[in-house]
């Protein structure tokens, strides 16, 4: 059954009627992730910048926002 957390809806693939990924699709995705991680690791530390909050902050303004006033 779908579940809503912090304004996001989480549903299983089966509930959405989606087919499981094939082993070839999984292997290709793993290859792409490894390639991206290798490219990221190749950047010298002095040239790295932190990612913008918009890429990792899914809780801002929700009940899970630690900075939000609890009134």
Backbone as a chain_set.jsonl record, in Angstrom:
{"seq": "XXXXXXXXXXXXXXXXXXXXXXXXXXXXXXXXXXXXXXXXXXXXXXXXXXXXXXXXXXXXXXXXXXXXXXX", "coords": {"N": [[0.834, -1.177, 0.0], [0.522, 2.241, -0.792], [2.431, 4.905, 0.714], [2.568, 8.006, 2.336], [5.1, 10.26, 3.028], [6.507, 13.088, 4.338], [5.361, 14.658, 2.296], [5.935, 13.203, 0.035], [5.12, 10.431, -2.025], [5.338, 7.034, -1.567], [5.509, 4.079, -3.322], [5.234, 0.666, -4.215], [6.831, -1.085, -6.943], [5.263, -3.147, -7.908], [2.674, -2.364, -7.143], [2.319, -0.294, -8.905], [2.229, -1.603, -11.249], [4.547, -2.176, -12.641], [7.142, -3.832, -14.436], [9.764, -5.921, -13.161], [13.225, -4.892, -13.234], [15.431, -6.042, -15.79], [18.27, -8.274, -15.673], [20.243, -7.32, -17.366], [19.56, -4.586, -17.532], [19.971, -3.815, -14.875], [22.714, -4.328, -14.628], [23.72, -2.453, -16.487], [22.906, -0.035, -15.298], [24.395, -0.152, -12.904], [26.958, -0.018, -14.008], [26.918, 2.578, -15.065], [26.635, 4.089, -12.724], [29.038, 3.459, -11.409], [30.831, 4.581, -13.229], [30.16, 7.326, -13.013], [30.81, 7.781, -10.312], [33.563, 7.319, -10.418], [34.375, 9.432, -12.064], [33.681, 11.575, -10.415], [35.355, 11.103, -8.209], [37.781, 11.605, -9.386], [38.112, 14.312, -9.398], [40.116, 16.817, -8.056], [40.442, 17.422, -4.52], [40.616, 20.187, -3.829], [39.209, 21.424, -5.829], [36.616, 20.71, -5.555], [33.137, 21.302, -4.882], [30.487, 21.863, -2.578], [27.323, 20.283, -3.057], [24.349, 21.932, -4.143], [21.644, 22.683, -1.908], [19.228, 22.098, -3.088], [19.52, 19.708, -4.363], [19.546, 17.714, -2.479], [17.907, 18.214, -0.321], [15.06, 17.18, 0.792], [13.364, 17.501, 2.855], [12.85, 20.047, 3.712], [10.614, 22.403, 4.962], [8.76, 20.499, 5.647], [7.244, 18.233, 8.059], [9.517, 17.043, 8.975], [11.557, 18.829, 8.925], [14.18, 20.095, 10.629], [14.782, 22.68, 11.262], [12.436, 23.994, 11.331], [9.914, 25.807, 13.03], [8.413, 24.505, 15.91], [5.338, 24.742, 16.692]], "CA": [[0.0, 0.0, 0.0], [1.287, 3.488, -0.87], [2.61, 5.602, 1.978], [3.035, 9.378, 2.144], [6.041, 10.736, 4.033], [7.069, 14.403, 4.007], [4.835, 15.129, 1.022], [6.327, 12.297, -1.047], [4.354, 9.188, -2.002], [6.162, 5.86, -1.825], [4.694, 2.988, -3.826], [6.053, -0.417, -4.757], [6.723, -1.288, -8.393], [4.141, -4.054, -8.149], [1.447, -1.575, -7.046], [2.233, 0.539, -10.104], [2.139, -2.481, -12.408], [5.809, -2.147, -13.368], [7.919, -5.069, -14.523], [11.09, -5.81, -12.545], [14.316, -4.65, -14.171], [16.162, -7.233, -16.224], [19.656, -8.288, -15.198], [21.002, -6.428, -18.257], [19.279, -3.207, -17.124], [20.642, -3.612, -13.592], [24.15, -4.268, -14.911], [23.993, -1.176, -17.154], [22.768, 1.019, -14.286], [25.567, -0.256, -12.021], [28.099, 0.475, -14.764], [26.783, 4.035, -15.155], [26.908, 4.63, -11.385], [30.483, 3.319, -11.176], [31.495, 5.573, -14.082], [29.94, 8.646, -12.416], [31.599, 7.842, -9.082], [34.979, 7.433, -10.795], [34.585, 10.805, -12.533], [33.616, 12.455, -9.243], [36.551, 10.859, -7.403], [38.944, 12.116, -10.103], [38.224, 15.759, -9.194], [40.963, 17.084, -6.898], [39.673, 17.968, -3.396], [40.581, 21.653, -3.813], [38.286, 21.897, -6.867], [35.266, 20.216, -5.261], [32.2, 22.225, -4.262], [29.325, 21.136, -2.041], [26.13, 20.343, -3.896], [23.292, 22.825, -3.697], [20.619, 22.011, -1.095], [18.102, 21.651, -3.908], [19.77, 18.346, -4.828], [19.483, 16.699, -1.428], [17.017, 18.611, 0.761], [13.666, 16.829, 0.535], [12.567, 17.648, 4.072], [12.63, 21.453, 3.995], [9.213, 22.794, 4.981], [7.901, 19.39, 6.052], [7.299, 17.942, 9.491], [10.839, 16.517, 9.294], [12.51, 19.945, 8.862], [14.659, 20.349, 11.983], [14.855, 24.12, 11.48], [11.065, 24.49, 11.361], [9.376, 26.082, 14.378], [7.394, 23.549, 16.363], [4.347, 25.547, 17.438]], "C": [[0.885, 1.249, 0.0], [1.333, 4.169, 0.486], [3.142, 6.996, 1.683], [3.898, 9.779, 3.324], [6.618, 12.047, 3.531], [6.622, 14.883, 2.626], [5.21, 14.285, -0.178], [5.51, 11.009, -0.908], [5.264, 8.046, -2.422], [5.248, 4.69, -2.161], [5.613, 1.907, -4.374], [5.851, -0.513, -6.27], [5.511, -2.151, -8.729], [2.811, -3.297, -8.105], [1.234, -0.717, -8.287], [2.123, -0.29, -11.377], [3.4, -2.491, -13.257], [6.505, -3.499, -13.332], [9.241, -4.879, -13.789], [12.152, -5.571, -13.616], [14.984, -5.969, -14.545], [17.582, -7.156, -15.669], [20.528, -7.381, -16.058], [20.797, -4.962, -17.871], [19.972, -2.876, -15.805], [22.145, -3.464, -13.796], [24.528, -2.937, -15.553], [23.899, -0.014, -16.158], [23.968, 1.019, -13.336], [26.827, 0.263, -12.71], [28.081, 2.002, -14.823], [27.084, 4.697, -13.805], [28.397, 4.573, -11.09], [31.258, 4.348, -11.99], [31.35, 6.979, -13.482], [30.753, 8.809, -11.137], [33.085, 7.988, -9.381], [35.293, 8.846, -11.282], [34.583, 11.783, -11.366], [34.879, 12.318, -8.408], [37.807, 11.429, -8.067], [39.125, 13.631, -9.933], [39.072, 15.999, -7.95], [40.151, 17.749, -5.777], [39.56, 19.495, -3.407], [39.635, 22.235, -4.878], [36.849, 21.444, -6.623], [34.438, 21.307, -4.599], [31.05, 21.418, -3.685], [28.126, 21.299, -2.986], [25.118, 21.298, -3.293], [22.268, 22.024, -2.894], [19.483, 21.468, -1.953], [18.293, 20.224, -4.419], [19.669, 17.294, -3.731], [18.512, 17.03, -0.319], [15.564, 18.337, 0.394], [12.781, 17.06, 1.75], [12.253, 19.097, 4.413], [11.143, 21.786, 3.904], [8.252, 21.688, 5.358], [8.004, 19.191, 7.556], [8.652, 17.399, 9.928], [11.929, 17.593, 9.253], [12.924, 20.316, 10.283], [14.744, 21.843, 12.288], [13.476, 24.739, 11.632], [10.616, 24.707, 12.803], [8.317, 25.043, 14.72], [6.441, 24.302, 17.277], [3.183, 24.705, 17.865]], "O": [[1.885, 1.301, 0.715], [0.417, 4.04, 1.298], [4.058, 7.157, 0.877], [3.487, 9.657, 4.478], [7.157, 12.112, 2.427], [7.417, 15.45, 1.876], [4.839, 14.619, -1.304], [5.243, 10.556, 0.206], [5.879, 8.08, -3.488], [4.34, 4.35, -1.402], [6.664, 2.214, -4.938], [4.831, -0.075, -6.802], [4.821, -1.908, -9.719], [1.925, -3.547, -8.922], [0.097, -0.447, -8.674], [1.945, 0.26, -12.464], [3.343, -2.777, -14.453], [6.461, -4.213, -12.331], [9.788, -3.776, -13.794], [11.997, -5.994, -14.761], [15.088, -6.886, -13.731], [18.035, -6.091, -15.247], [21.449, -6.742, -15.549], [21.748, -4.181, -17.881], [20.501, -1.776, -15.64], [22.774, -2.583, -13.209], [25.552, -2.352, -15.199], [24.734, 0.89, -16.184], [24.496, 2.081, -13.005], [27.665, 0.906, -12.078], [29.118, 2.643, -14.649], [27.719, 5.751, -13.758], [28.962, 5.537, -10.574], [32.229, 4.925, -11.501], [32.319, 7.737, -13.448], [31.328, 9.872, -10.905], [33.791, 8.705, -8.672], [36.345, 9.398, -10.958], [35.39, 12.712, -11.329], [35.42, 13.322, -7.943], [38.793, 11.706, -7.384], [40.174, 14.171, -10.284], [38.778, 15.442, -6.892], [39.264, 18.555, -6.058], [38.52, 20.039, -3.034], [39.301, 23.419, -4.823], [35.959, 21.767, -7.411], [34.962, 22.133, -3.851], [30.676, 20.39, -4.248], [27.96, 22.338, -3.624], [25.043, 21.452, -2.074], [22.046, 20.842, -3.157], [18.844, 20.483, -1.583], [17.332, 19.595, -4.862], [19.701, 16.099, -4.023], [18.301, 16.198, 0.563], [14.912, 19.167, -0.241], [11.572, 16.838, 1.684], [11.462, 19.352, 5.321], [10.491, 21.493, 2.902], [7.042, 21.911, 5.387], [8.754, 19.89, 8.239], [8.916, 17.301, 11.126], [13.095, 17.301, 9.517], [12.1, 20.801, 11.059], [14.774, 22.231, 13.456], [13.363, 25.9, 12.026], [10.902, 23.895, 13.683], [7.438, 24.745, 13.912], [6.698, 24.478, 18.468], [2.257, 25.209, 18.5]]}, "num_chains": 1, "name": "protein.A"}
